[in-house]
């Protein structure tokens, strides 16, 4: 059976199972102690206007928070969100992993820190780390499908927004709160520690956080992977002035990381040094909101961020190429009062980015990029129907040193409709037309890049790409079952991709930024069955799957497309304990591009146990043990540029303690 058909069948089976499992209880009153499943979906999604939960939105959104986020946290944002259907990760060792949403990554997926771009250079190359820290997140929001409407050209594939609370929007209920965690993992003899404290009251709030991670080279089946270490430090302080009028806050943060490139471990016998990356970012953020600032406007929100980023690629102790990125970004969003039954928001977003790569292997010339966009999004309910409409127009320019300026004018439109045909079911349809301006590396790169072991060649004549996507989804929510299935089709005009040419330059494989029409189609499905709730605890069973197929017009496959997956997990919890056992099967990826190798299938088995050993009204503490890749599988991700050289980590046990107070 074809993998796509298999995942589709699983999705249909989940919906039928949900109906069969839930219908007998639909006509019966719920138990007195029943906890509505929808309660878990009431977390407000901050990446969209109007303060709505994921279940209220027509646009497909997933949110990781609470114990689900605690169990998913890893050292990279990509790996942390990779358990969400439709989302995978790139992999460049333990220090680097960027989200891949429905087969799209790099410059098409916007990684945000509280609504503003991460302002690093992780989109330029897979070996560049993202400067957001999952261990410091309150929640992580994933917008699947084009999100250019709200966040511009760089979100044509989706958005991952890390909410960290570094600028407080309210004071702690009791004047003080905090969170801490320490942990040790066996696969790299690594340790991670973090803290967060918030304090305030009477019109002010303060915040501070910090993280330290030290991991040595990690183990893979049969050996230790040389030069796969990662050492990271991160921290921030922030404060806000609060009142009935709104809030105004400022934060300052610093991110430092030093990590090895396991694809370039060096060879002492040949006098070849190992390659590593040393990076740092200092960031200043200003954010605020005014409640009912004037007639017709319910809320005015604004944010501004300035970032100074640098990383150096070392060959041994010798500095090779230095990357710098100075970014200013601002955003204003106004939520208007209801107008003829419509509610919505409009605003403006602008940025300026000065990027440079200086050194022997500066494969991208210094480039200044500027952009400004205006947007509007509206929604209205017509009985059981809910409609969402939106539009955005951008103007963006890229000017390289000693090169010609390129101007682009992306335009994005979206329409969505949700039909709640009873209390449990709703059907959604989303139609998007989104455009993206080419990124600096796609336009102007030309030269060797030692860290990714490639020779990259851009095309300064690339045109903007256009995505035309349709998605249909079916959702079911009850006290006993939560299920959803979605299918999408995305036709790209002038899709930009990095293609292997089969040529060699400076002893490196040549990859060329190319452009051709392309098609993406896929689906994802997920269901959670609340099997039992009794004196022994709560029992849940989750099953899910996803698949994506991406082809070029005229024939051929796109490179580095995620493999299809199916997964299952059985979990249990009571007042003092929670535990889970799950497995995810990755199918073989043999729909590969020219000169790209296939990846074999594999199954990752994971387990989690946590014990709450001290709880009262002011604090809660738990000890945990996590086991990953229990069967010690050799796992290679098809999304990785270095999959043939660098597999994922082998069997790993993590032990630790976390607390909230």
N, C-alpha and C positions, 0 to 999 in steps of 0.2 A: 504494500500500500504506500502511496506517495506520502511524504511527510506532511505536506500542506493538507491533504485530505484527512490524514490521521488527526491532526490538531483540530480541524473543522469538525470532525466526527466527535471528538472529545468535547468540544464546545457545545454541540447540539445535545450530546448526552447529559452534560451538566445542567442545561436548561430543563430538559425533560425530567432529570432526576430531582431537580429543585421543585418542579411542579408536583411530581408524584410524592415527594417527601413532605411537601408543605401543605398540599391541598386538604388533607384530612383535618388539619388543625385550623384551616382558614375560617371554618364556620364555627369553631368552638372557642369559648372564651379563653384567654391566655391564663396560665397559672398565676397565682397571686404573687409569686416571687420572680416572675419572668422579667428578664432584662432585655428590652427591645434591641435587636441587632442594629437598628439604625442609629442608636445612641453612639456607636463607635464612629459614625460618619459626621458627627456634629462639630468637628474641628474646623475652624474658619480657615479658608484658603486665602492667604494674604497676597498671592501673586495675581489675583483677579479683583476687580472692583466690587463694591457693594457688600462685602463681608459675608460671603456665602460659604456653605459647606460643600464638600465634593459632591454629595448626592443631590444638591440643588442645581448643579451646573449642567448645561447641555454639553459643553466642551468636556472631553475626557480628561479627568484629573485623578491622580492618586496621591495620597498623603501618608507618609511614615511618621509616626509619633508614638510616644509612650513606650511600652514594653516591646512593641513591634520594632521600633527604631533602635532600642537598646540591643535587641538580638541581631539586628542587621549591621550595626556600626562596624566599619573596618577603617583602615588607614587611608582609603581613597574614596572620593565621592562616587566614582563609577561603580566600584564593587559594592558599596553600601546600598545603592538603589537597584542593583542587578537582579534582585529577586522579584521585582515588580513585573508582571506580564507586559511584554512589549518593550522592555528596557534591558539592555545588556551593558557591557563595559569594554573599553579597550584595555590592553594589558601591556605594560612595559616594565615588569618587575613589581616589587612591593610598593614602590614610591609613586607610581603613576597609574592612573585609571580614570578615564573620562567617560561620561555616560554616552551610550548609543541608544537612540530612541527610534524604534521601528526601522532599523537599518541605517539611520542617519547619525553622523557624528561631526566632530571638528567644528568648523565655522557655522554649521547649521543648527547646533544645539547650544542655547544660551545657558551658561551656568551663572547663577545670580547669588549674591549675598544680600539678603533682605531687600530684594527688588532692584539692585543695581549690579552691573556686570562684575565678574570677578577680577577683571582688569589685569590678567596675566597673559601669557603667550601660549597657553595650553592648546589653543586651537591651531597654532602654527605647525606643530609636529607632535606625534604621539609620545615622544620621550619627555615632553614638558609637563610638569605637574600642575594641578589646579590648586590655587591658593585659598581654598575653603576647607574647613576642618569638620568632618562629620561628628566627631566626638563632642563638639561644642554646640551642636544644633539642638534647638527646641523641637523643630519639626522640619521635614524635607518634603517639598511639594513638586510633583512631576506633572507638567502639562504635556500631554501626548498629542501629536499632530501640530500643524502650523500655529505658532503663537506670535507671528510677526505683527499681528494687530496691536498687541500691547507692548511688545519689546523690540520690534523692528526687524531689519533684514537678517540679523544673526540668529533669529529664532524660527527659521522656516521649518525646522524639524521638530522643535519642541523646546521646553524650558525645564530646568531643574533649579529650584529656588531653595536655598538653605536659610532658614529663619533662625537667627542666633540671639536676638534680643539684646544686642550690644548697645542699642539706643533704646532705653526703656520707654514704653508707652503708658505704663502705670506703675504705681508703687506696690511692693509686696503687701499682701493682706495683713500680715503681722509685723510689718516694718523690716523684716529681714528674711531672706531665703537663700538657699544655696544647693549646689550639687557637686559631687565629687566621685571619681572613679579611679581605681588603680587595677592593672592587670598584667599578666605575664603569659606569653605564648611560647610553646615548645618548639615550633617549626623554625624560629629564627633566634631563639634565646632572647626574645624581645620583651620590652616593658613599655607600658603606656600609662601615664598619669594625667589627670585633668582636674580642674576645679572651676567653679563658677559661684560668685556671690552677688546678690542684689540686695540693696537696702534703700530705705526712703520713707517718705511720709510728709504730710503737710506741705505739699506742692513741689516735691523734688524726688528724684530717684537716681541711684548710682549703681553702676555695674562694673564688675571686673572678672576676667577669666584668664586661664592659662592652660597650656598643654605641653607635655614633653613625651617624645617617643624615641626609643633607641632600639633598633632591631638590626641584628647581624645578618649575614648571608642566610637565606632560607633553604630548607631542605626540599628536595624533590625526590621522587622514587629512585632509590639507588645511590644518591649522592647529594652533596650540597652545591647549590648554584652559586658560582663565584660572582662577586661584584654585584650582589643583589641586596645590599644593605640599604637602610634608610634611617636617617636621624632628623627629627623634626621638632621645632619649637614654635609655639604660637601663643599670642596673648593680646588682650585688649582692655582698655578702660573706657567707660562712657558714662554719661549723665544726662538727665533731662529735667526740664522745668515743666511742671504739670498743673493742670487746672481744668475747670469746667469748659474753658475756652478751647482746650486741646493740649498739645504738648510741643516742645522744641528741645531737641537733643543733639549731642555731639559725641562721637567716639573716635578713638585713635587705636589702631591695631598694627601688629607686626607679625610677619610670618617668615620663618627661616627653615630651610630644608637642605640637606646634603644627602644625595642618594647615588648609588652606583647604577651603571648601565650594564645589565647582565648580558646584553648582546655584544658588548665590547669589554670582555674581562681582562684583555691583555695576555701577553705570553712572555714571561721572563726569559725563556730560552732564546726568543727572537728579539729581545730587547724592545718589546711592544708594551707600553704602559696601559693600564686600565683607564677607562673613561668614566668620569663621574660629573654630576651637576651640583653646583652650589648656588642656591637661589635665596632671594630675600625680597620682601615687599613691605612697604610702609603705606598705610592707608588712613585717610581722614574722611569721615562721613558726617554729614549734617542732615537731619531729618526732622520733619514736623508735620503737624496737622492743625487746622482751625475748624472748629465746629460752627456751622451756620455763619460764615464770615459776612455774607450779605444775602439779600432776598433772592430766592431761586436756587441758591447753592447750599446744599446740606453739609458738605464737607470739602475742604481744600487740603490736599496733601502734597508735600514737596520733599524732594531729597536731592542731595548733591554729594558726589564722591570724588576725591582726588587720590590717585594712586601713583606711587613711584616704585617700579618693579625692575629687578635686575637678576639675571642668572648668568653664571660663567660655566662653560663646558671645559673641564680639565682633562688633559691627557697626562696621567700621573700627577706631577706637581706643576706642570706647565699649563698656563691658561691658553685655551684655544680660542673659542668664539665667545664674546660677551653679548648677551641679549638685553636690551633695555626697552621699557614700555612705560611712558608717562601718559596717564589717562585722566581726563576730566569728564564727568558725566552728570547731567542734571535732568530732573523729571518733575513735572507738575501735573497733577491729576485733580480734576474738579468733579465731584458727584453732584448732579443736579436734583432738585426736587421733582417729584412725579409730574409728568407733563403729558396730558391726554392719555393717561394710563401707562405711559412708558417711563421706566427708570433706567438710569445709565450714568456714564461718565465720559468726559472728554479731557484731552490734555496735550502736552507737548513734551518731547524728549530730545535732548541734544547731547552730543559727545565730541570730544577731540582726542585723538590718540597719536602720539609720536613714538613710532617703533623703529628700533635700530638693531642690527646684528653686526658687530665689529670684530674682525679678526681674520685669521687665515682662511676660515671657512664660513665667511659671512654670505650665506647663500641667498639672503633677501636683502636688498638695499634699504637704507634708512627711508622710511615712508611716513608721511603725515596724512592721517585720515580724519575727515570731519563729516558729521552727519546731523541732520535735524529731521524730526518727524512729528506729524500731528495725527491724533487718533480720536475716534469716538466709538463707543460701544453702548448698545441699548438692548433692553429686554422688556417683554410684556407677557402677561398671562391672559389667555382667552379660555377660561374655564379649565378643562383638563390639558390644554395646550399651552406650552411656553415657547416663545420665540426669542432668539438672540440674533442681533445684527451688528455688524461692525465694519469699520473702514479705517485705513491708515495710508497716508502718503508721506514718503521720505525723499530727502535729497542728500546724496552722499558723494564725496569725492576722495580720491586717493592720489597723492602726489609723491612720487619717488625722487630721491636725489638724482640729478642728472638724467631725468626721464620725463616723459610726457604725463600730464595730469589726466586722470580718467574721472568722468562724472556719470552718476547713475541716479535714476529716479524710480525706485521701487514703489509699487502700489499694491496694497493688499485689501481684500474684501472677504467677509465671512458671513455665513448665515447658518443658524442652527434651529432645530425644532425638536421639542420633547413632548411626547404624548403619554400622559399618565392615564391609562385606560382602566385602571382600578387602583385600590390602595396598595397593591403589592408590585404591580408591573409598570414599567414605562419603556417606551421605544424612543430612540433618539436618532436624528439625522443631522449630520454636519457637512456643509459644503464650503470649501475654502479655495480662494485664488490668492496665492502668496508669491511675492517676488523677493529675490536676494541679490545684492550687489556682490561681485567677487571680492574675496579677501586679499590682503597684501601678498601672502605667499603664493596664492593661485595666479596672481597677475605677474609678479616681478621676480620670483625666485629663479636663481640660476647659479648652481654651484654645488660643491660637496657639503654634506651635513654629517659630520662624523658620529654624532650621538645616535642617529637613526640609521647609520651605515648606508646612506643613499646619496645619489646625485640627482637633485631636483631641478626641473626646468619648468618655469611658468610660461604663461601666454599673456602678454600685455593687451591683447586684442579680445580677450574674453568678454562676452556680453552678459547681462544679468540673466539669472535663471528664473523660471516661472513654474510653480507647483500648482496643479489643479487636483484637489483631493476631495473625494466623497467617502464618508464613513457612516455606517449604520450600526447601532448598538441596541441590545435588548438587556434590560436590567430587571432583577427580581429581588425584593427585600422583604423579609418577614422576621418574626422572632426566632424561627428555626433555620432559615436558609438565607444566605446572601449569594446571588449569582449574577454574572454578567458575561456577555459575549459581544464581540465587536469585529467587524470586517471593514477593510478600507482598501481604496484603490487610489493611487497617486500617479498622475502623469506629469512628468517634468519636461518642459521645453528648455533646451540648452543646459542640461545637467552638467556640472563641473565635477570631475573626478581625477584622482591621481592614479595613472595607469603605468604598469610595468612595461617597459619597451623591449626588454631582452638585450639591451645594449649595456656596455660597461664603459665607465669614464673614471679615470683616477682610481682604478681598481674597485669601483663602487657600482652597483646596479643603478641604471638610469630610470627615473620615474618622471613622467611628463604629465603636467596638468592639462587635461583635455576636456572637450565639451561635445556632448551629443544628447539627443532626446533619450529619455529613459522612463521606465515604468516600475513602480513599486506596488506590490499588492500583498496583503497579509491579513492576519487575524490573531486575536487573543481571546482567551476565555478563562474564567475563574469562578469557583464556587466554594463557599465555606458552609459546612453542615454543622449545626450545633447539636451534637448527637445526644447529649444528656446533661442534666444539671440536677445533682442530688447531694446527699451528705458527703460523698467522697470527692466531689468537685465538679468542674465543668469539663466536658469533653468535646473537642472540635476536630473536624476533618476538613482539610483544604486540598483541592486539586485544581491544577491550572495548566495552561499551555500557551505557546505563542509560535508564530512562524512568519517569515517575510521572504519574498522572492523579488529580486531586483535585476532587470535586464535592460540592455541598451537597444535602441532602435536599430534595425538592420541585423540584429543578432549579437550574441555575446553577453556575458554576465558582468555585473559590477564587482569590483574587488572588496574583500573584507566585509562581507555581509554576514550577519549573525546566523548561526545554525538554529534550526527549530528545536524547541524544548518542550518537555512535559515534566510536571513536578507534583509531588504530593507531600502532605505533612499531617501528622496526627499530634494534637497537643492536648494538654491537661493542666488544670490549675485549681488550687483551692486557696484558702486564706494565707497559707505560709509557703506554698511551693508552686512552681510551674515548670513544666517540662515539655519537650517536643522531640519528635524524630521525623526526619524528612529526607527525601531523595529527589534530585533533579537530573533528568536524563537529557543530554545534548546529543542530537542526532549527527550523523556524519554530514559535513558540508562539502558536497562535491559539485555544487553549482558555482564554480570558481572562474575567475577571470584568466585571461591568457597569462602564462608564466607564474600563476599563483598555484600553490600546492593545496591539495585537499586536507581537511582535518578529520580525524577519526572520531567516532562516537565515544562517549564516556558518560559515567554516572557518578555524581557527587552525593555522598551520604553525610548528613549533618545531624547533630543532636545538641539540645540545650537543656540545662537544668539550673534553676535558680531557687534559692532558699531565703525567704524574708525572716531574718533572725531578730530584728528589733524594730518595732513599730509603735508609735504613739501619735498624738495630735500634732507634734512638732517635727517629727523626723521619721524616716523609714530607711532601713538598710537591708541589702541583700548580698549574699555571696553567690557566685555563678561559676559554672563550668560549661564551656562551649567546645564541641568537637566538630571539626571540619574535615572533609575528605577522609572519612573514617576508613575507607577501604584502600587508601593510598593510591588512587588512580593517577595515571599520567594524563593530564588534562591540558589541551591546547585550544585556545579560543580562536575562532576563525576571524574575529575582529582585530586581532593583534598583528601589527606590522612585523613582529619578530617571533611569531608563533612557532616557527620551525626550530628556533634556538632556545626559546624560553617558555617552558610550561608553567602552569600555575603551581602554587605550593602544594607539597604533599600533606600527609596526615598531620593535623595540628590540634593541640589541646590548649585552650585559653582558660586561665583561672583568674578570678578577681573579685573585688568588692566594689559596690557602688552604693551611694547614699544620697538622699534628698533631705534637706532640713530647712 
